[in-house]
Amino acid sequence: MVPNGLCLRLRHCGFVRKDIQKVVWLYDPVELSSGETEELQRIKWHRKQLLDDIQKLKDEIEDVFAQIDCFEMTEESRMAQKEKELCIGRKKFNMDPVKGIQYLIEHKLLTSNAQDIARFLYKGEGLNKTAIGTYLGERDPINLQVLQAFVDCHEFANLNLVQALRQFLWSFRLPGEAQKIDRMMETFATRYCLCNPGVFQSTDTCYVLSFSIIMLNTSLHNPNVRDKPPFERFVSMNRGINAGSDLPEDQLRVRGRGLASPVNDGQPERAPLS
């Protein structure tokens, strides 16, 4: 019931009877039946459950975002650690190629697969060219497999022999031992003939000429060699290498085309065959 004092004050303020009845209804609503009361309680209960579910969902979303932030920080940390280990591996490789490759494999930055190692050497990021040549020149089975895969990374199609040699020798530095150079040039010759069928009658021809070009290049630009071989001597040295016959003279005119040897500061040593 509405207090009598409230009704008197409403009339005093000019409220008519109809307005007072509205206030009375708001203040003292109609009494609900037991069924309606139960329904109202059920609605209130569902409303509370819905609000609880909404809050739980908000909490779960906040938790997910927190986990994402944590994962991103962990991933960044993992990538930074990986980059650090890769840098260490490159430095180890430049000091000792075999130990460097072993370190990279142990830290799962490389696999022991020959193709994987060859691609790493072919990209050469941060690697010493001399160290690459040292590793490729070893005769252990894995090194021979890597050498083959490394040469296969090169594309020599439509290149003359000097152009192909220049590209090949730019990716590493030849070791000093003749046996190592021999293995490398034999592998190179096989790849070159595969990319350029018909240029030479056999891979042996390509191999002999390639080796001769490198020796000529070395002789011409070694200050300790006073007797520089003339073109005629170079031609004479390579007579009959094409399955018993001579190569066309244009294939032997390699002077002036030049080879470039890589150095480890990134600047080439130009060695023209002149």
Summary of the structure (lengths in Angstrom):
residues: 274
radius of gyration: 42.3
end to end distance: 120.0
largest distance: 134.7
contacts: 717
relative contact order: 0.06
helix: 66%
strand: 3%
